[in-house]
Amino acid sequence: MNKLIILLLPLILSCRDSKWEVTPANKFLVAKKIDTTNYSSLEELFLKGVIKKIITSNDDYTDNHTHFSLPLVYDKKYDYNKKYIFIEKKYIPDDQKIIIVKYDKEGNALDSIVVDQHTTIINSYIIERNLYSSWLIDSDKRIKTIENINYFSESDTSKIKAIVKSLKSNNESYFSTSEYTEDKSIDTCNYIISFKNNKLIKYNYLKKFRPEYELKLGKDNTSEFSKEFSLMSSVKSEQFFQVDNFFAKNHYSFIPGNKWDFKLYPNGGGVPQCDNFMGTVFFSLLTTPPLKIKINKESICENRNLNELAEYHNVYTEDFLNFYLIEKGIRNPIYYVVKK
């Protein structure tokens, strides 16, 4: 039996190896010469102090971002001094908590707040059960109590309807739910929260399934974040990354006809199977002055345009910011802060 295993193993390995012919390339794919000593990785530029880095988590597998995945922009209209971005990060001392950090237009951390990962954010207020904070809106870190008013009898249904009518007629912000929820951050399942004058009042009520007691609230006029908040805008990276050259270390040529066929996806994307080069790509970031960066272990189809490598990166900024964020990773991203 052992001899059979020994005989079969080389056969299986040879079948697997026959799918690709890997030959050393050791050449630039563009004829022009570049001085590779001028190029550094993003991490090397960070260690040199040329750019900054924001780490959102030290864990590559656990997603700790429960409120927003991309940086949030707070853009208070007509007030240039109240334009910030917020980034949510894992709070290292306690994996049940999250830290939200506020950054100014230069990319400097101004302030932060630690919250439980099970908090919810409604109309930009951070809420945990019957407590709330308005820090995202006004930098006030005080934990305030939500006033609770209960309407748990059938006769209270008309009172709840009157409250909703008043909120709508006065165009006051409110949030409501009338469905069962497992949200641990709110005590009751059916409630209306009003936000008048930065004071939260929660009207709890009993949902009845008889039609005459059903509360029809209509469309809520609040969302998770208020209108002043939006996700950070992405930039077309091909207008930011200029491909200077690609040094191909290896050339992978596909050998067809093997029953253990599989697809090679250059750069992890959904690119059709192809002969490809693998090596190091050299970019110029179009800043002033330009930054010379290199990214190792890149791949590109042999028949593709080299400039397409510039599209592989996620870059974010806003007009009022003096920096770009280059995202590395998706689940728990690292952001490199590059001055414009």
KASUL-V660510 format. One record per backbone hydrogen bond with DSSP energy under -1.0 kcal/mol. NH is the residue of the N-H (numbers start at 1). CO is the residue of the C=O. Records with the same first field share a line. If there is no record, write none. Layout:
# KASUL-V660510
NH: CO + CO
This chain:
# KASUL-V660510
5: 1
6: 2
7: 3
8: 4
9: 5
12: 8
13: 9
14: 10
15: 11
16: 12
17: 13
18: 14
19: 16
21: 253
23: 251
25: 249
27: 248
29: 246
38: 35
39: 36
40: 292
45: 41
46: 42
47: 43
48: 44
49: 46
50: 45
52: 337
54: 335
56: 333
66: 64
72: 86
73: 230
74: 84
75: 228
76: 82
79: 76
82: 79
84: 74
85: 103
86: 72
87: 101
89: 99
90: 56
91: 97
94: 91
97: 94
98: 115
99: 89
100: 113
101: 87
102: 111
103: 85
104: 108
107: 104
110: 102
111: 102
113: 100
115: 98
117: 96
119: 116
120: 127
122: 125
123: 223
124: 224
125: 122
126: 133
127: 120
128: 131
129: 185
131: 128
132: 144
133: 126
137: 134
138: 134
139: 135
144: 132
146: 130
147: 200
149: 202
151: 204
156: 153
157: 154
160: 156
161: 157
162: 158
163: 159
164: 160
165: 161
166: 162
167: 163
168: 164
169: 165
170: 166
171: 168
172: 167
175: 193
177: 191
186: 183
191: 177
192: 203
193: 175
194: 201
195: 173
198: 195
199: 196
201: 194
202: 147
203: 192
204: 149
205: 190
206: 151
213: 210
229: 226
230: 73
232: 71
235: 315
239: 236
240: 237
241: 237
242: 284
244: 282
245: 282
247: 280
248: 27
249: 278
250: 278
251: 23
252: 276
253: 21
255: 19
261: 258
268: 265
269: 266
271: 269
276: 252
277: 300
278: 250
279: 298
280: 247
281: 295
282: 245
283: 293
284: 242
285: 291
286: 240
287: 285
291: 285
293: 283
294: 40
295: 281
298: 279
300: 277
302: 275
304: 301
308: 305
309: 306
310: 307
311: 308
312: 309
316: 325
317: 233
321: 318
322: 105
324: 338
325: 316
326: 336
327: 314
328: 334
334: 328
335: 54
336: 326
337: 52
338: 324
340: 322
